[in-house]
């Protein structure tokens, strides 16, 4: 099992874009916890997958969202 903290920076073009992105991300079965943050990043996710390749696919999928301008992934080791 692999677990990671994923931090996202969002560029909003509309009124509720952070909430919209967060709502779509919460639907993903790999996302165990999520929320909005105040500061350098806009959204945090805690994701859990069986294999590291699945984590790579998840992050690449998230980076494909038009409003996501960057992600930072931190693997959780304990």
Rosetta constraint file for C-alpha pairs under 8 A:
AtomPair CA 1 CA 48 HARMONIC 6.95 0.50
AtomPair CA 1 CA 49 HARMONIC 5.80 0.50
AtomPair CA 1 CA 50 HARMONIC 4.40 0.50
AtomPair CA 1 CA 51 HARMONIC 6.31 0.50
AtomPair CA 2 CA 48 HARMONIC 5.67 0.50
AtomPair CA 2 CA 49 HARMONIC 5.32 0.50
AtomPair CA 2 CA 50 HARMONIC 5.93 0.50
AtomPair CA 2 CA 51 HARMONIC 6.29 0.50
AtomPair CA 2 CA 52 HARMONIC 6.42 0.50
AtomPair CA 2 CA 55 HARMONIC 7.70 0.50
AtomPair CA 2 CA 75 HARMONIC 7.63 0.50
AtomPair CA 2 CA 76 HARMONIC 7.67 0.50
AtomPair CA 3 CA 46 HARMONIC 7.08 0.50
AtomPair CA 3 CA 47 HARMONIC 5.64 0.50
AtomPair CA 3 CA 48 HARMONIC 4.40 0.50
AtomPair CA 3 CA 49 HARMONIC 6.51 0.50
AtomPair CA 3 CA 75 HARMONIC 6.08 0.50
AtomPair CA 3 CA 76 HARMONIC 5.42 0.50
AtomPair CA 3 CA 77 HARMONIC 7.62 0.50
AtomPair CA 4 CA 45 HARMONIC 7.97 0.50
AtomPair CA 4 CA 46 HARMONIC 5.66 0.50
AtomPair CA 4 CA 47 HARMONIC 5.38 0.50
AtomPair CA 4 CA 48 HARMONIC 6.61 0.50
AtomPair CA 4 CA 73 HARMONIC 6.54 0.50
AtomPair CA 4 CA 74 HARMONIC 5.47 0.50
AtomPair CA 4 CA 75 HARMONIC 4.25 0.50
AtomPair CA 4 CA 76 HARMONIC 5.08 0.50
AtomPair CA 5 CA 44 HARMONIC 6.91 0.50
AtomPair CA 5 CA 45 HARMONIC 5.67 0.50
AtomPair CA 5 CA 46 HARMONIC 4.69 0.50
AtomPair CA 5 CA 47 HARMONIC 6.58 0.50
AtomPair CA 5 CA 73 HARMONIC 5.84 0.50
AtomPair CA 5 CA 74 HARMONIC 5.09 0.50
AtomPair CA 5 CA 75 HARMONIC 6.32 0.50
AtomPair CA 5 CA 76 HARMONIC 6.83 0.50
AtomPair CA 6 CA 44 HARMONIC 5.68 0.50
AtomPair CA 6 CA 45 HARMONIC 5.03 0.50
AtomPair CA 6 CA 46 HARMONIC 6.33 0.50
AtomPair CA 6 CA 47 HARMONIC 7.44 0.50
AtomPair CA 6 CA 71 HARMONIC 6.69 0.50
AtomPair CA 6 CA 72 HARMONIC 5.67 0.50
AtomPair CA 6 CA 73 HARMONIC 4.47 0.50
AtomPair CA 6 CA 74 HARMONIC 6.29 0.50
AtomPair CA 7 CA 41 HARMONIC 6.20 0.50
AtomPair CA 7 CA 42 HARMONIC 7.52 0.50
AtomPair CA 7 CA 43 HARMONIC 5.89 0.50
AtomPair CA 7 CA 44 HARMONIC 4.64 0.50
AtomPair CA 7 CA 45 HARMONIC 6.52 0.50
AtomPair CA 7 CA 71 HARMONIC 5.48 0.50
AtomPair CA 7 CA 72 HARMONIC 5.05 0.50
AtomPair CA 7 CA 73 HARMONIC 6.39 0.50
AtomPair CA 8 CA 41 HARMONIC 5.61 0.50
AtomPair CA 8 CA 42 HARMONIC 5.88 0.50
AtomPair CA 8 CA 43 HARMONIC 5.15 0.50
AtomPair CA 8 CA 44 HARMONIC 6.33 0.50
AtomPair CA 8 CA 68 HARMONIC 6.75 0.50
AtomPair CA 8 CA 69 HARMONIC 7.65 0.50
AtomPair CA 8 CA 70 HARMONIC 5.86 0.50
AtomPair CA 8 CA 71 HARMONIC 4.54 0.50
AtomPair CA 8 CA 72 HARMONIC 6.60 0.50
AtomPair CA 9 CA 40 HARMONIC 7.41 0.50
AtomPair CA 9 CA 41 HARMONIC 4.93 0.50
AtomPair CA 9 CA 42 HARMONIC 5.29 0.50
AtomPair CA 9 CA 43 HARMONIC 6.90 0.50
AtomPair CA 9 CA 68 HARMONIC 6.00 0.50
AtomPair CA 9 CA 69 HARMONIC 5.67 0.50
AtomPair CA 9 CA 70 HARMONIC 5.27 0.50
AtomPair CA 9 CA 71 HARMONIC 6.39 0.50
AtomPair CA 10 CA 18 HARMONIC 6.66 0.50
AtomPair CA 10 CA 41 HARMONIC 7.74 0.50
AtomPair CA 10 CA 42 HARMONIC 6.17 0.50
AtomPair CA 10 CA 43 HARMONIC 7.84 0.50
AtomPair CA 10 CA 67 HARMONIC 5.44 0.50
AtomPair CA 10 CA 68 HARMONIC 4.66 0.50
AtomPair CA 10 CA 69 HARMONIC 5.62 0.50
AtomPair CA 10 CA 70 HARMONIC 7.37 0.50
AtomPair CA 11 CA 67 HARMONIC 5.16 0.50
AtomPair CA 11 CA 68 HARMONIC 6.36 0.50
AtomPair CA 11 CA 69 HARMONIC 6.27 0.50
AtomPair CA 12 CA 16 HARMONIC 7.72 0.50
AtomPair CA 12 CA 17 HARMONIC 5.41 0.50
AtomPair CA 12 CA 18 HARMONIC 6.95 0.50
AtomPair CA 12 CA 67 HARMONIC 6.24 0.50
AtomPair CA 13 CA 17 HARMONIC 6.99 0.50
AtomPair CA 13 CA 67 HARMONIC 7.71 0.50
AtomPair CA 16 CA 20 HARMONIC 6.18 0.50
AtomPair CA 17 CA 21 HARMONIC 6.12 0.50
AtomPair CA 17 CA 67 HARMONIC 7.41 0.50
AtomPair CA 18 CA 22 HARMONIC 6.06 0.50
AtomPair CA 18 CA 36 HARMONIC 7.89 0.50
AtomPair CA 18 CA 42 HARMONIC 7.31 0.50
AtomPair CA 18 CA 43 HARMONIC 7.68 0.50
AtomPair CA 19 CA 23 HARMONIC 5.99 0.50
AtomPair CA 20 CA 24 HARMONIC 6.39 0.50
AtomPair CA 21 CA 25 HARMONIC 6.20 0.50
AtomPair CA 21 CA 67 HARMONIC 7.68 0.50
AtomPair CA 22 CA 26 HARMONIC 6.12 0.50
AtomPair CA 22 CA 34 HARMONIC 7.54 0.50
AtomPair CA 22 CA 35 HARMONIC 7.13 0.50
AtomPair CA 22 CA 36 HARMONIC 7.73 0.50
AtomPair CA 22 CA 43 HARMONIC 7.14 0.50
AtomPair CA 23 CA 27 HARMONIC 6.82 0.50
AtomPair CA 24 CA 28 HARMONIC 7.33 0.50
AtomPair CA 25 CA 31 HARMONIC 7.11 0.50
AtomPair CA 26 CA 31 HARMONIC 6.18 0.50
AtomPair CA 26 CA 32 HARMONIC 8.00 0.50
AtomPair CA 26 CA 33 HARMONIC 7.72 0.50
AtomPair CA 26 CA 34 HARMONIC 6.77 0.50
AtomPair CA 27 CA 31 HARMONIC 7.62 0.50
AtomPair CA 30 CA 47 HARMONIC 5.25 0.50
AtomPair CA 30 CA 48 HARMONIC 5.33 0.50
AtomPair CA 30 CA 49 HARMONIC 6.06 0.50
AtomPair CA 31 CA 45 HARMONIC 6.47 0.50
AtomPair CA 31 CA 46 HARMONIC 5.86 0.50
AtomPair CA 31 CA 47 HARMONIC 4.40 0.50
AtomPair CA 31 CA 48 HARMONIC 6.58 0.50
AtomPair CA 32 CA 45 HARMONIC 7.55 0.50
AtomPair CA 32 CA 46 HARMONIC 5.65 0.50
AtomPair CA 32 CA 47 HARMONIC 5.57 0.50
AtomPair CA 32 CA 48 HARMONIC 6.76 0.50
AtomPair CA 33 CA 45 HARMONIC 5.74 0.50
AtomPair CA 33 CA 46 HARMONIC 5.06 0.50
AtomPair CA 33 CA 47 HARMONIC 7.17 0.50
AtomPair CA 34 CA 43 HARMONIC 7.24 0.50
AtomPair CA 34 CA 44 HARMONIC 5.51 0.50
AtomPair CA 34 CA 45 HARMONIC 4.34 0.50
AtomPair CA 34 CA 46 HARMONIC 6.26 0.50
AtomPair CA 35 CA 43 HARMONIC 5.71 0.50
AtomPair CA 35 CA 44 HARMONIC 5.59 0.50
AtomPair CA 35 CA 45 HARMONIC 6.81 0.50
AtomPair CA 36 CA 42 HARMONIC 5.60 0.50
AtomPair CA 36 CA 43 HARMONIC 4.43 0.50
AtomPair CA 36 CA 44 HARMONIC 6.33 0.50
AtomPair CA 37 CA 41 HARMONIC 6.35 0.50
AtomPair CA 37 CA 42 HARMONIC 5.02 0.50
AtomPair CA 37 CA 43 HARMONIC 5.53 0.50
AtomPair CA 37 CA 44 HARMONIC 6.86 0.50
AtomPair CA 38 CA 42 HARMONIC 6.31 0.50
AtomPair CA 47 CA 55 HARMONIC 7.95 0.50
AtomPair CA 48 CA 55 HARMONIC 7.81 0.50
AtomPair CA 49 CA 54 HARMONIC 6.23 0.50
AtomPair CA 49 CA 55 HARMONIC 6.24 0.50
AtomPair CA 50 CA 54 HARMONIC 7.11 0.50
AtomPair CA 51 CA 55 HARMONIC 6.91 0.50
AtomPair CA 52 CA 56 HARMONIC 6.43 0.50
AtomPair CA 53 CA 57 HARMONIC 6.28 0.50
AtomPair CA 54 CA 58 HARMONIC 6.14 0.50
AtomPair CA 55 CA 59 HARMONIC 6.20 0.50
AtomPair CA 56 CA 60 HARMONIC 6.13 0.50
AtomPair CA 57 CA 61 HARMONIC 6.07 0.50
AtomPair CA 58 CA 62 HARMONIC 6.25 0.50
AtomPair CA 59 CA 63 HARMONIC 6.16 0.50
AtomPair CA 59 CA 71 HARMONIC 7.84 0.50
AtomPair CA 60 CA 64 HARMONIC 6.42 0.50
AtomPair CA 61 CA 65 HARMONIC 7.25 0.50
AtomPair CA 62 CA 68 HARMONIC 7.36 0.50
AtomPair CA 63 CA 68 HARMONIC 5.98 0.50
AtomPair CA 63 CA 69 HARMONIC 7.42 0.50
AtomPair CA 63 CA 70 HARMONIC 6.94 0.50
AtomPair CA 63 CA 71 HARMONIC 7.04 0.50
AtomPair CA 64 CA 68 HARMONIC 7.38 0.50
